[in-house]
């Protein structure tokens, strides 16, 4: 598994920070961020966001918070993932 580093929170203080990568083979986005507080997790977990889709946060998933200032980094990651996905389709 190879990760392509896309960016880190520009306001980082040199410790663990929101970070974005693209996994090269799958073109999946990989995100590191602050785990959402209990109030936000409760809101996310109790709301039926899509009709017929069971509410709740599965045990194997986490709700994280990515600062709005990282939107340009997320856009760049989405573009990189889209390119990687297209490259993998062309190779197959």
MODELLER restraints for C-alpha pairs under 7 A, 6 or more apart:
rsr = mdl.restraints
at = mdl.atoms
rsr.add(forms.Gaussian(group=physical.xy_distance, feature=features.Distance(at['CA:2:A'], at['CA:23:A']), mean=5.91, stdev=0.5))
rsr.add(forms.Gaussian(group=physical.xy_distance, feature=features.Distance(at['CA:2:A'], at['CA:24:A']), mean=5.54, stdev=0.5))
rsr.add(forms.Gaussian(group=physical.xy_distance, feature=features.Distance(at['CA:3:A'], at['CA:21:A']), mean=6.03, stdev=0.5))
rsr.add(forms.Gaussian(group=physical.xy_distance, feature=features.Distance(at['CA:3:A'], at['CA:22:A']), mean=5.64, stdev=0.5))
rsr.add(forms.Gaussian(group=physical.xy_distance, feature=features.Distance(at['CA:3:A'], at['CA:23:A']), mean=4.54, stdev=0.5))
rsr.add(forms.Gaussian(group=physical.xy_distance, feature=features.Distance(at['CA:3:A'], at['CA:24:A']), mean=5.74, stdev=0.5))
rsr.add(forms.Gaussian(group=physical.xy_distance, feature=features.Distance(at['CA:4:A'], at['CA:21:A']), mean=5.35, stdev=0.5))
rsr.add(forms.Gaussian(group=physical.xy_distance, feature=features.Distance(at['CA:4:A'], at['CA:22:A']), mean=5.12, stdev=0.5))
rsr.add(forms.Gaussian(group=physical.xy_distance, feature=features.Distance(at['CA:4:A'], at['CA:23:A']), mean=6.28, stdev=0.5))
rsr.add(forms.Gaussian(group=physical.xy_distance, feature=features.Distance(at['CA:4:A'], at['CA:24:A']), mean=6.49, stdev=0.5))
rsr.add(forms.Gaussian(group=physical.xy_distance, feature=features.Distance(at['CA:5:A'], at['CA:20:A']), mean=6.50, stdev=0.5))
rsr.add(forms.Gaussian(group=physical.xy_distance, feature=features.Distance(at['CA:5:A'], at['CA:21:A']), mean=4.53, stdev=0.5))
rsr.add(forms.Gaussian(group=physical.xy_distance, feature=features.Distance(at['CA:5:A'], at['CA:22:A']), mean=6.72, stdev=0.5))
rsr.add(forms.Gaussian(group=physical.xy_distance, feature=features.Distance(at['CA:6:A'], at['CA:20:A']), mean=5.52, stdev=0.5))
rsr.add(forms.Gaussian(group=physical.xy_distance, feature=features.Distance(at['CA:6:A'], at['CA:21:A']), mean=5.13, stdev=0.5))
rsr.add(forms.Gaussian(group=physical.xy_distance, feature=features.Distance(at['CA:6:A'], at['CA:73:A']), mean=6.76, stdev=0.5))
rsr.add(forms.Gaussian(group=physical.xy_distance, feature=features.Distance(at['CA:6:A'], at['CA:77:A']), mean=6.00, stdev=0.5))
rsr.add(forms.Gaussian(group=physical.xy_distance, feature=features.Distance(at['CA:7:A'], at['CA:19:A']), mean=5.87, stdev=0.5))
rsr.add(forms.Gaussian(group=physical.xy_distance, feature=features.Distance(at['CA:7:A'], at['CA:20:A']), mean=5.46, stdev=0.5))
rsr.add(forms.Gaussian(group=physical.xy_distance, feature=features.Distance(at['CA:7:A'], at['CA:73:A']), mean=5.82, stdev=0.5))
rsr.add(forms.Gaussian(group=physical.xy_distance, feature=features.Distance(at['CA:8:A'], at['CA:17:A']), mean=6.73, stdev=0.5))
rsr.add(forms.Gaussian(group=physical.xy_distance, feature=features.Distance(at['CA:8:A'], at['CA:18:A']), mean=5.90, stdev=0.5))
rsr.add(forms.Gaussian(group=physical.xy_distance, feature=features.Distance(at['CA:8:A'], at['CA:19:A']), mean=4.32, stdev=0.5))
rsr.add(forms.Gaussian(group=physical.xy_distance, feature=features.Distance(at['CA:8:A'], at['CA:20:A']), mean=6.38, stdev=0.5))
rsr.add(forms.Gaussian(group=physical.xy_distance, feature=features.Distance(at['CA:9:A'], at['CA:17:A']), mean=6.20, stdev=0.5))
rsr.add(forms.Gaussian(group=physical.xy_distance, feature=features.Distance(at['CA:9:A'], at['CA:18:A']), mean=5.46, stdev=0.5))
rsr.add(forms.Gaussian(group=physical.xy_distance, feature=features.Distance(at['CA:9:A'], at['CA:19:A']), mean=6.36, stdev=0.5))
rsr.add(forms.Gaussian(group=physical.xy_distance, feature=features.Distance(at['CA:9:A'], at['CA:70:A']), mean=6.17, stdev=0.5))
rsr.add(forms.Gaussian(group=physical.xy_distance, feature=features.Distance(at['CA:17:A'], at['CA:33:A']), mean=6.51, stdev=0.5))
rsr.add(forms.Gaussian(group=physical.xy_distance, feature=features.Distance(at['CA:18:A'], at['CA:32:A']), mean=5.06, stdev=0.5))
rsr.add(forms.Gaussian(group=physical.xy_distance, feature=features.Distance(at['CA:18:A'], at['CA:33:A']), mean=4.19, stdev=0.5))
rsr.add(forms.Gaussian(group=physical.xy_distance, feature=features.Distance(at['CA:18:A'], at['CA:34:A']), mean=6.78, stdev=0.5))
rsr.add(forms.Gaussian(group=physical.xy_distance, feature=features.Distance(at['CA:18:A'], at['CA:66:A']), mean=6.37, stdev=0.5))
rsr.add(forms.Gaussian(group=physical.xy_distance, feature=features.Distance(at['CA:19:A'], at['CA:31:A']), mean=5.91, stdev=0.5))
rsr.add(forms.Gaussian(group=physical.xy_distance, feature=features.Distance(at['CA:19:A'], at['CA:32:A']), mean=5.04, stdev=0.5))
rsr.add(forms.Gaussian(group=physical.xy_distance, feature=features.Distance(at['CA:19:A'], at['CA:33:A']), mean=6.66, stdev=0.5))
rsr.add(forms.Gaussian(group=physical.xy_distance, feature=features.Distance(at['CA:20:A'], at['CA:30:A']), mean=5.89, stdev=0.5))
rsr.add(forms.Gaussian(group=physical.xy_distance, feature=features.Distance(at['CA:20:A'], at['CA:31:A']), mean=4.85, stdev=0.5))
rsr.add(forms.Gaussian(group=physical.xy_distance, feature=features.Distance(at['CA:20:A'], at['CA:32:A']), mean=6.51, stdev=0.5))
rsr.add(forms.Gaussian(group=physical.xy_distance, feature=features.Distance(at['CA:21:A'], at['CA:29:A']), mean=5.96, stdev=0.5))
rsr.add(forms.Gaussian(group=physical.xy_distance, feature=features.Distance(at['CA:21:A'], at['CA:30:A']), mean=5.06, stdev=0.5))
rsr.add(forms.Gaussian(group=physical.xy_distance, feature=features.Distance(at['CA:21:A'], at['CA:31:A']), mean=6.53, stdev=0.5))
rsr.add(forms.Gaussian(group=physical.xy_distance, feature=features.Distance(at['CA:21:A'], at['CA:77:A']), mean=6.89, stdev=0.5))
rsr.add(forms.Gaussian(group=physical.xy_distance, feature=features.Distance(at['CA:22:A'], at['CA:28:A']), mean=5.69, stdev=0.5))
rsr.add(forms.Gaussian(group=physical.xy_distance, feature=features.Distance(at['CA:22:A'], at['CA:29:A']), mean=4.69, stdev=0.5))
rsr.add(forms.Gaussian(group=physical.xy_distance, feature=features.Distance(at['CA:22:A'], at['CA:30:A']), mean=5.83, stdev=0.5))
rsr.add(forms.Gaussian(group=physical.xy_distance, feature=features.Distance(at['CA:22:A'], at['CA:77:A']), mean=6.45, stdev=0.5))
rsr.add(forms.Gaussian(group=physical.xy_distance, feature=features.Distance(at['CA:22:A'], at['CA:81:A']), mean=6.12, stdev=0.5))
rsr.add(forms.Gaussian(group=physical.xy_distance, feature=features.Distance(at['CA:23:A'], at['CA:29:A']), mean=6.39, stdev=0.5))
rsr.add(forms.Gaussian(group=physical.xy_distance, feature=features.Distance(at['CA:23:A'], at['CA:30:A']), mean=6.79, stdev=0.5))
rsr.add(forms.Gaussian(group=physical.xy_distance, feature=features.Distance(at['CA:24:A'], at['CA:84:A']), mean=6.73, stdev=0.5))
rsr.add(forms.Gaussian(group=physical.xy_distance, feature=features.Distance(at['CA:27:A'], at['CA:81:A']), mean=4.67, stdev=0.5))
rsr.add(forms.Gaussian(group=physical.xy_distance, feature=features.Distance(at['CA:27:A'], at['CA:84:A']), mean=5.56, stdev=0.5))
rsr.add(forms.Gaussian(group=physical.xy_distance, feature=features.Distance(at['CA:27:A'], at['CA:85:A']), mean=5.47, stdev=0.5))
rsr.add(forms.Gaussian(group=physical.xy_distance, feature=features.Distance(at['CA:28:A'], at['CA:81:A']), mean=6.46, stdev=0.5))
rsr.add(forms.Gaussian(group=physical.xy_distance, feature=features.Distance(at['CA:29:A'], at['CA:77:A']), mean=6.98, stdev=0.5))
rsr.add(forms.Gaussian(group=physical.xy_distance, feature=features.Distance(at['CA:29:A'], at['CA:81:A']), mean=6.93, stdev=0.5))
rsr.add(forms.Gaussian(group=physical.xy_distance, feature=features.Distance(at['CA:33:A'], at['CA:64:A']), mean=5.52, stdev=0.5))
rsr.add(forms.Gaussian(group=physical.xy_distance, feature=features.Distance(at['CA:33:A'], at['CA:65:A']), mean=5.76, stdev=0.5))
rsr.add(forms.Gaussian(group=physical.xy_distance, feature=features.Distance(at['CA:33:A'], at['CA:66:A']), mean=5.75, stdev=0.5))
rsr.add(forms.Gaussian(group=physical.xy_distance, feature=features.Distance(at['CA:34:A'], at['CA:64:A']), mean=5.49, stdev=0.5))
rsr.add(forms.Gaussian(group=physical.xy_distance, feature=features.Distance(at['CA:34:A'], at['CA:65:A']), mean=5.42, stdev=0.5))
rsr.add(forms.Gaussian(group=physical.xy_distance, feature=features.Distance(at['CA:35:A'], at['CA:63:A']), mean=6.12, stdev=0.5))
rsr.add(forms.Gaussian(group=physical.xy_distance, feature=features.Distance(at['CA:35:A'], at['CA:64:A']), mean=4.40, stdev=0.5))
rsr.add(forms.Gaussian(group=physical.xy_distance, feature=features.Distance(at['CA:35:A'], at['CA:65:A']), mean=6.24, stdev=0.5))
rsr.add(forms.Gaussian(group=physical.xy_distance, feature=features.Distance(at['CA:36:A'], at['CA:63:A']), mean=5.66, stdev=0.5))
rsr.add(forms.Gaussian(group=physical.xy_distance, feature=features.Distance(at['CA:36:A'], at['CA:64:A']), mean=4.98, stdev=0.5))
rsr.add(forms.Gaussian(group=physical.xy_distance, feature=features.Distance(at['CA:36:A'], at['CA:65:A']), mean=5.71, stdev=0.5))
rsr.add(forms.Gaussian(group=physical.xy_distance, feature=features.Distance(at['CA:41:A'], at['CA:63:A']), mean=6.56, stdev=0.5))
rsr.add(forms.Gaussian(group=physical.xy_distance, feature=features.Distance(at['CA:45:A'], at['CA:55:A']), mean=5.82, stdev=0.5))
rsr.add(forms.Gaussian(group=physical.xy_distance, feature=features.Distance(at['CA:45:A'], at['CA:56:A']), mean=3.97, stdev=0.5))
rsr.add(forms.Gaussian(group=physical.xy_distance, feature=features.Distance(at['CA:45:A'], at['CA:57:A']), mean=5.25, stdev=0.5))
rsr.add(forms.Gaussian(group=physical.xy_distance, feature=features.Distance(at['CA:46:A'], at['CA:55:A']), mean=5.69, stdev=0.5))
rsr.add(forms.Gaussian(group=physical.xy_distance, feature=features.Distance(at['CA:46:A'], at['CA:56:A']), mean=5.82, stdev=0.5))
rsr.add(forms.Gaussian(group=physical.xy_distance, feature=features.Distance(at['CA:47:A'], at['CA:55:A']), mean=5.80, stdev=0.5))
rsr.add(forms.Gaussian(group=physical.xy_distance, feature=features.Distance(at['CA:48:A'], at['CA:54:A']), mean=6.66, stdev=0.5))
rsr.add(forms.Gaussian(group=physical.xy_distance, feature=features.Distance(at['CA:48:A'], at['CA:55:A']), mean=5.03, stdev=0.5))
